[in-house]
Every structure is written in C-alpha cells, then in structure tokens.
C-alpha cells in the first residue's frame, strides 16, 4: 500500500500477509532490489509530504499555544 490519499479508495491495491518465511524472504529480497535500483544511494526513506505537513502544523500549534500562555 502506498498510503497516499488515493491508494485505499481509488487505486487497485492489494495487501498480502505471508506467514511462510521462505516466501517472505523471496518477496523481501525482490522489494529490496527494486528499491535499491529505483533510489540508488538512498538509505533512509524520504518523509512524505503529508508527514511533513503534519509536523509543520504541530510546530505551529505548539508555538501558538506558547504565545497564548506568555501573554
């Protein structure tokens, strides 16, 4: 699942839970190879725009709350 605004409602996405370690290792290796080829040199995931927007809103709310308590 991509976890963007459209993935759950508008895209045709499927999640699959495997309880078979050899199969899970196969798919994990395929995912890792695909990710490494798509983003060479990228070790850490990039924060999503939604995550950054949420962080910005939280920072602004905390700053506004601090201003109200100091006035």
N, C-alpha and C positions, 0 to 999 in steps of 0.2 A: 504494500500500500504506500502510495506517495505522500499521504497525509497533507494534501493541499486542499483548497476549497472545493475542488471538483472531483477528487478521487473517490470519495464514498458515494456521492449522489449522481454524478453524471458520467463518470468513466466506467468502463467494463473491467474492473479489477477484481482479483480473487486472492484471498489469503489461504495458505495451506499450512497446517501444523503437522510436522512429521515426528513420529515417535519411533524412529528407526535410525540409530546413529550412523550406519554406513550411508544411507540415503541423504541424511542431513549433512554429512561431511562432503558428499559429492556436490550438493547444491551450494553449500557454503564456499567451496573452492571455486565453483563457477561464478558465484557472485563476486568473490574477491578478485578473480582475474578480470572480470568485466569492469569492476570499479577501478582497478589499477590502470586498465587501458583507457578508460574514459577520463580519468583525472590523474595523470602521472605526477608523482611528487606530492600529492595531497594526502597527508597522513591523518589529519583530523577532519571530521565532517564540517561543512560550512553551515553556519546558522541560517535558518530560513528567514525570509522577510517577515513572516508572521511572528516568529520568535523575537526578532529584533524590535518589531513594533510593540510587542507586549512588554519587553524590557523598557523601552522608551516611555511607554505610558506609566509603568510602575515608578520609574525615576521621577517623572513629572508629578505624579500623585504624592510621592513622599516629599518632594520639595514644596509642593503647595501646602501640605499638612504642616510642615515645619514652619513655613511662613505664618500660618494662622496661629500657631502656638506661641510665636515670638512677638506678635503684635498686640 
